[in-house]
Amino acid sequence: MLRRSILIATILLMLGTFLCLALPTAAGPRVAFFTVGSPLYFADGRWLVSDARPFVEGGRVYVPLRAVARALGVSDNNIAWSRGQVSIIRNGRRVTLHQEGKAGVGFQVIPPGRVVVPVGVVGRLLNCDVHWDPKTRTVTLTDPGATTKSSVQKQDPENAKIEKSFSWSAGSLKYTWNITVDKDLYDYYHNLPRRHEVVPGDTPATAQAKLDEYQNQFYVPYATEEGNSRVMASLAPGIIPADKKLSDYNKAQLVVSFVQEAIPYVNDKPGVEFPRYPVETLIEGGDCEDKAVLATALLRQLGYKTLLLRFQDHAAIAVAVPCSKGTYFEFDGEKYWFAEVSNKTWLIGELSDPGYQKAYLYPVPLPQ
């Protein structure tokens, strides 16, 4: 169990860039924050998650259009699309952006089809005050006439929540799932050293123990870690619609489809393996290992036996569920059916690559 004092100390270290910022009171002005490289942004008085991270290009900070619109109180009805341009209407004022390479304020389209806009330019055109903090790499948007000193206050890190909405398809049906995660918990794991990372001060014995754990358990400890298990236990039942009667196979396929489609694929930095805990992957997205860990973490809380599968340059899962055809792995006399979680459209049992017929198998124990 995480000790409160350690948790708060870690949060303060991790939130150093945010605690120096002021956040709105209930009666204060509309204030929003976007930080380069972070999927989290502050708007509507709470922390939200964007499906693309702000980045800097040509001296401008680009932010997903939907995030900017929400931060400024612009509804979807006030975003107009046409060929090669988009218009935003706020307080009777219209700003039209043309796709970069044409005249006017430019926007970009980045994979997988996300529109990003220069947040500072758009904010000023919509009569907002814009402030860039190069130290924290954070853009602050404030409604006209707002006075930060008198109308905003520092955030209480113990009470902050992150809200995120997911949508995806499973078969012919579409699903949505809304979750809330404590920001301090997310920040704790985001700032936690990776289990297998050898750091200065490690003794040869410690470094060898980390290597042995990786060889013997792969990333199973990330899926079964206590704090993450509590989060997954509270969230997992909500992914299964209460008004639909689904078979055990279809419930498992619903989770697999969720991880395939609703969780974005995010590569690690070149040459760096950075495994994420499930709560991180829910918020940030992740690569094949991260998505596999998240899938097993959710499935085990729903009562499914699972395996993490490791290949030379890939990771997937296998789940013990009634299935009539496809590829399976036998473990302890039971069949575990292959499930690809990195890319959408694959069903449980369908092999996504002929080379994945053999794998290193790592059982993920069920919760005690």
ZADOMI-892205 format. One record per residue (C-alpha): x, y, z; residue in one letter. Coordinates in nm, 3 decimals, always signed. Layout:
    east   north      up code
       X       Y       Z    A
...
// end
This chain:
    east   north      up code
  +0.000  +0.000  +0.000    M
  +0.130  +0.344  -0.081    L
  +0.215  +0.550  +0.219    R
  +0.045  +0.887  +0.221    R
  +0.362  +1.080  +0.300    S
  +0.556  +0.918  +0.017    I
  +0.266  +0.970  -0.221    L
  +0.228  +1.341  -0.139    I
  +0.603  +1.398  -0.167    A
  +0.607  +1.232  -0.506    T
  +0.307  +1.430  -0.620    I
  +0.465  +1.758  -0.517    L
  +0.779  +1.665  -0.708    L
  +0.580  +1.562  -1.015    M
  +0.341  +1.855  -1.001    L
  +0.608  +2.116  -0.950    G
  +0.531  +2.265  -1.290    T
  +0.160  +2.282  -1.211    F
  +0.161  +2.406  -0.852    L
  +0.315  +2.731  -0.961    C
  +0.013  +2.780  -1.186    L
  -0.320  +2.916  -1.067    A
  -0.641  +2.728  -1.121    L
  -0.989  +2.872  -1.126    P
  -1.230  +2.897  -0.836    T
  -1.597  +2.822  -0.892    A
  -1.671  +3.192  -0.947    A
  -1.350  +3.274  -1.131    G
  -1.289  +3.328  -1.502    P
  -1.239  +3.057  -1.760    R
  -0.876  +2.948  -1.749    V
  -0.711  +2.663  -1.939    A
  -0.362  +2.512  -1.938    F
  -0.187  +2.308  -2.208    F
  +0.161  +2.164  -2.149    T
  +0.385  +2.052  -2.434    V
  +0.423  +1.674  -2.440    G
  +0.146  +1.603  -2.187    S
  -0.188  +1.442  -2.275    P
  -0.346  +1.621  -1.977    L
  -0.494  +1.966  -2.001    Y
  -0.698  +2.175  -1.758    F
  -1.035  +2.311  -1.869    A
  -1.388  +2.344  -1.734    D
  -1.243  +2.339  -1.384    G
  -1.097  +1.988  -1.413    R
  -0.822  +1.782  -1.570    W
  -0.905  +1.621  -1.902    L
  -0.719  +1.400  -2.149    V
  -0.649  +1.486  -2.510    S
  -0.604  +1.219  -2.778    D
  -0.292  +1.398  -2.906    A
  -0.015  +1.576  -2.721    R
  +0.070  +1.943  -2.772    P
  +0.394  +2.001  -2.961    F
  +0.607  +2.295  -3.069    V
  +0.676  +2.367  -3.435    E
  +0.793  +2.688  -3.595    G
  +0.782  +2.865  -3.261    G
  +0.412  +2.783  -3.209    R
  +0.241  +2.538  -2.974    V
  -0.006  +2.313  -3.156    Y
  -0.297  +2.165  -2.957    V
  -0.584  +1.940  -3.072    P
  -0.875  +2.150  -3.195    L
  -1.132  +1.972  -2.981    R
  -0.930  +2.040  -2.667    A
  -0.895  +2.410  -2.750    V
  -1.266  +2.434  -2.826    A
  -1.364  +2.272  -2.499    R
  -1.122  +2.489  -2.306    A
  -1.284  +2.800  -2.454    L
  -1.640  +2.680  -2.405    G
  -1.702  +2.623  -2.776    V
  -1.951  +2.346  -2.850    S
  -1.926  +2.110  -3.147    D
  -2.215  +2.300  -3.304    N
  -1.991  +2.606  -3.324    N
  -1.714  +2.429  -3.516    I
  -1.779  +2.440  -3.892    A
  -1.590  +2.218  -4.136    W
  -1.542  +2.264  -4.508    S
  -1.282  +2.160  -4.761    R
  -0.938  +2.265  -4.640    G
  -1.060  +2.493  -4.362    Q
  -1.231  +2.498  -4.024    V
  -1.414  +2.781  -3.848    S
  -1.459  +2.837  -3.474    I
  -1.741  +3.061  -3.349    I
  -1.722  +3.204  -2.998    R
  -1.924  +3.489  -2.849    N
  -2.038  +3.586  -3.198    G
  -1.681  +3.602  -3.329    R
  -1.573  +3.366  -3.611    R
  -1.214  +3.259  -3.670    V
  -1.137  +3.063  -3.987    T
  -0.826  +2.848  -4.012    L
  -0.689  +2.715  -4.339    H
  -0.485  +2.402  -4.369    Q
  -0.116  +2.486  -4.357    E
  +0.031  +2.579  -4.691    G
  -0.260  +2.810  -4.770    K
  -0.326  +3.173  -4.678    A
  -0.431  +3.264  -4.325    G
  -0.386  +3.095  -3.990    V
  -0.283  +2.736  -4.051    G
  -0.388  +2.408  -3.894    F
  -0.232  +2.065  -3.936    Q
  -0.373  +1.715  -3.959    V
  -0.165  +1.458  -3.773    I
  -0.212  +1.079  -3.746    P
  -0.463  +0.933  -3.702    P
  -0.652  +1.226  -3.854    G
  -0.638  +1.470  -3.561    R
  -0.666  +1.842  -3.635    V
  -0.420  +2.053  -3.436    V
  -0.416  +2.432  -3.424    V
  -0.166  +2.697  -3.305    P
  -0.327  +2.756  -2.966    V
  -0.171  +3.097  -2.903    G
  -0.283  +3.240  -3.236    V
  -0.635  +3.102  -3.203    V
  -0.664  +3.221  -2.843    G
  -0.569  +3.577  -2.932    R
  -0.804  +3.584  -3.232    L
  -1.084  +3.480  -2.998    L
  -0.999  +3.765  -2.758    N
  -0.830  +3.552  -2.494    C
  -0.518  +3.643  -2.301    D
  -0.235  +3.403  -2.386    V
  +0.069  +3.339  -2.170    H
  +0.360  +3.109  -2.254    W
  +0.585  +2.986  -1.971    D
  +0.908  +2.858  -2.130    P
  +1.021  +2.699  -1.804    K
  +0.718  +2.473  -1.768    T
  +0.644  +2.476  -2.145    R
  +0.284  +2.559  -2.061    T
  +0.035  +2.780  -2.247    V
  -0.231  +2.953  -2.036    T
  -0.553  +3.083  -2.194    L
  -0.762  +3.326  -1.989    T
  -1.090  +3.496  -2.074    D
  -1.067  +3.872  -2.142    P
  -1.044  +4.089  -1.832    G
  -0.939  +3.804  -1.606    A
  -0.702  +3.896  -1.325    T
  -0.511  +3.590  -1.218    T
  -0.416  +3.729  -0.878    K
  -0.770  +3.793  -0.754    S
  -0.973  +3.524  -0.920    S
  -0.776  +3.200  -0.921    V
  -0.612  +2.976  -0.666    Q
  -0.364  +2.693  -0.649    K
  -0.491  +2.345  -0.705    Q
  -0.521  +2.100  -0.415    D
  -0.333  +1.796  -0.556    P
  -0.518  +1.557  -0.325    E
  -0.855  +1.633  -0.481    N
  -0.766  +1.661  -0.851    A
  -0.936  +1.419  -1.090    K
  -0.865  +1.323  -1.449    I
  -1.171  +1.260  -1.664    E
  -1.154  +1.067  -1.988    K
  -1.415  +0.939  -2.234    S
  -1.362  +0.642  -2.465    F
  -1.554  +0.525  -2.770    S
  -1.496  +0.213  -2.978    W
  -1.669  -0.063  -3.173    S
  -1.701  -0.432  -3.107    A
  -1.865  -0.618  -3.392    G
  -2.157  -0.410  -3.519    S
  -2.208  -0.230  -3.188    L
  -2.057  +0.096  -3.065    K
  -1.964  +0.149  -2.702    Y
  -1.870  +0.442  -2.480    T
  -1.702  +0.441  -2.140    W
  -1.634  +0.737  -1.911    N
  -1.378  +0.707  -1.633    I
  -1.240  +0.924  -1.355    T
  -0.891  +0.866  -1.213    V
  -0.722  +1.043  -0.922    D
  -0.456  +1.267  -1.068    K
  -0.222  +1.211  -0.776    D
  -0.230  +0.835  -0.842    L
  -0.157  +0.884  -1.212    Y
  +0.127  +1.124  -1.130    D
  +0.272  +0.882  -0.876    Y
  +0.307  +0.603  -1.130    Y
  +0.412  +0.837  -1.410    H
  +0.705  +0.948  -1.190    N
  +0.790  +0.602  -1.059    L
  +1.118  +0.447  -1.180    P
  +1.058  +0.151  -1.410    R
  +1.094  -0.183  -1.235    R
  +1.361  -0.317  -1.470    H
  +1.557  +0.004  -1.516    E
  +1.909  -0.011  -1.374    V
  +1.975  +0.322  -1.205    V
  +2.285  +0.480  -1.048    P
  +2.343  +0.328  -0.708    G
  +2.215  -0.018  -0.796    D
  +2.450  -0.291  -0.683    T
  +2.544  -0.570  -0.924    P
  +2.311  -0.797  -0.727    A
  +2.021  -0.552  -0.761    T
  +2.082  -0.510  -1.133    A
  +2.091  -0.888  -1.177    Q
  +1.768  -0.926  -0.977    A
  +1.595  -0.678  -1.209    K
  +1.718  -0.868  -1.513    L
  +1.603  -1.199  -1.363    D
  +1.256  -1.058  -1.292    E
  +1.225  -0.940  -1.651    Y
  +1.336  -1.276  -1.788    Q
  +1.111  -1.476  -1.554    N
  +0.802  -1.254  -1.539    Q
  +0.831  -1.010  -1.832    F
  +0.584  -0.726  -1.756    Y
  +0.345  -0.929  -1.539    V
  +0.436  -0.721  -1.228    P
  +0.302  -0.412  -1.406    Y
  -0.035  -0.581  -1.461    A
  -0.064  -0.710  -1.104    T
  +0.086  -0.417  -0.908    E
  -0.130  -0.347  -0.602    E
  -0.226  +0.015  -0.659    G
  -0.308  -0.041  -1.025    N
  -0.503  -0.353  -0.937    S
  -0.728  -0.147  -0.708    R
  -0.787  +0.104  -0.987    V
  -0.862  -0.168  -1.244    M
  -1.092  -0.346  -0.996    A
  -1.298  -0.030  -0.957    S
  -1.306  +0.050  -1.329    L
  -1.324  -0.287  -1.508    A
  -1.691  -0.371  -1.434    P
  -1.795  -0.043  -1.597    G
  -1.663  -0.148  -1.935    I
  -1.934  -0.416  -1.966    I
  -2.277  -0.261  -2.042    P
  -2.526  -0.361  -1.776    A
  -2.814  -0.361  -2.024    D
  -2.659  -0.615  -2.259    K
  -2.639  -0.991  -2.206    K
  -2.299  -1.092  -2.340    L
  -2.134  -1.432  -2.344    S
  -1.799  -1.484  -2.174    D
  -1.634  -1.474  -2.516    Y
  -1.808  -1.149  -2.615    N
  -1.720  -0.982  -2.285    K
  -1.354  -1.070  -2.337    A
  -1.374  -0.954  -2.699    Q
  -1.526  -0.626  -2.581    L
  -1.221  -0.562  -2.360    V
  -0.982  -0.662  -2.639    V
  -1.161  -0.434  -2.886    S
  -1.147  -0.150  -2.632    F
  -0.769  -0.178  -2.595    V
  -0.726  -0.218  -2.972    Q
  -0.931  +0.082  -3.076    E
  -0.986  +0.322  -2.785    A
  -0.629  +0.320  -2.653    I
  -0.396  +0.502  -2.895    P
  -0.073  +0.335  -2.998    Y
  +0.214  +0.547  -2.867    V
  +0.573  +0.452  -2.948    N
  +0.849  +0.477  -2.692    D
  +1.137  +0.709  -2.763    K
  +1.384  +0.552  -3.009    P
  +1.614  +0.310  -2.832    G
  +1.428  +0.339  -2.499    V
  +1.195  +0.075  -2.358    E
  +0.953  +0.247  -2.121    F
  +0.687  +0.005  -1.992    P
  +0.377  +0.176  -1.854    R
  +0.154  +0.079  -1.566    Y
  -0.212  +0.022  -1.663    P
  -0.330  +0.353  -1.518    V
  -0.070  +0.532  -1.730    E
  -0.177  +0.353  -2.046    T
  -0.542  +0.439  -1.984    L
  -0.449  +0.807  -1.978    I
  -0.154  +0.824  -2.221    E
  -0.187  +0.531  -2.457    G
  +0.108  +0.299  -2.512    G
  +0.289  +0.052  -2.735    D
  +0.224  -0.320  -2.779    C
  +0.365  -0.417  -2.437    E
  +0.169  -0.144  -2.260    D
  -0.157  -0.234  -2.432    K
  -0.103  -0.602  -2.355    A
  -0.045  -0.522  -1.987    V
  -0.360  -0.306  -1.975    L
  -0.569  -0.576  -2.143    A
  -0.458  -0.844  -1.896    T
  -0.505  -0.604  -1.602    A
  -0.868  -0.544  -1.703    L
  -0.946  -0.905  -1.796    L
  -0.808  -1.049  -1.471    R
  -1.040  -0.819  -1.274    Q
  -1.331  -0.963  -1.474    L
  -1.225  -1.316  -1.380    G
  -1.038  -1.422  -1.695    Y
  -0.716  -1.619  -1.684    K
  -0.461  -1.459  -1.917    T
  -0.108  -1.492  -2.048    L
  +0.127  -1.220  -2.160    L
  +0.294  -1.328  -2.483    L
  +0.643  -1.209  -2.569    R
  +0.791  -1.232  -2.917    F
  +1.118  -1.100  -3.052    Q
  +0.977  -0.757  -3.137    D
  +0.615  -0.769  -3.023    H
  +0.383  -0.848  -2.735    A
  +0.025  -0.974  -2.725    A
  -0.198  -1.170  -2.489    I
  -0.385  -1.498  -2.469    A
  -0.706  -1.549  -2.276    V
  -0.873  -1.863  -2.145    A
  -1.222  -1.823  -2.289    V
  -1.457  -2.053  -2.483    P
  -1.352  -2.023  -2.847    C
  -1.423  -2.256  -3.136    S
  -1.143  -2.181  -3.379    K
  -0.814  -2.004  -3.422    G
  -0.474  -2.007  -3.255    T
  -0.428  -2.102  -2.892    Y
  -0.147  -2.181  -2.650    F
  -0.168  -2.459  -2.394    E
  -0.066  -2.379  -2.038    F
  -0.125  -2.605  -1.736    D
  -0.360  -2.816  -1.944    G
  -0.580  -2.524  -2.046    E
  -0.625  -2.346  -2.379    K
  -0.546  -1.976  -2.397    Y
  -0.657  -1.814  -2.722    W
  -0.434  -1.562  -2.895    F
  -0.552  -1.199  -2.889    A
  -0.387  -0.911  -3.075    E
  -0.438  -0.587  -2.882    V
  -0.218  -0.345  -3.077    S
  -0.432  -0.312  -3.389    N
  -0.807  -0.313  -3.431    K
  -1.028  -0.559  -3.621    T
  -0.858  -0.874  -3.486    W
  -1.085  -1.119  -3.304    L
  -0.977  -1.347  -3.021    I
  -0.827  -1.654  -3.183    G
  -0.719  -1.476  -3.500    E
  -0.344  -1.475  -3.552    L
  -0.219  -1.134  -3.664    S
  +0.112  -1.268  -3.799    D
  +0.223  -1.622  -3.895    P
  +0.539  -1.570  -3.690    G
  +0.338  -1.544  -3.367    Y
  +0.261  -1.916  -3.343    Q
  +0.542  -1.956  -3.091    K
  +0.586  -1.727  -2.793    A
  +0.730  -1.697  -2.444    Y
  +0.436  -1.746  -2.208    L
  +0.393  -1.547  -1.887    Y
  +0.087  -1.631  -1.675    P
  -0.093  -1.340  -1.511    V
  -0.238  -1.458  -1.178    P
  -0.595  -1.376  -1.086    L
  -0.654  -1.134  -0.797    P
  -0.648  -1.293  -0.452    Q
// end
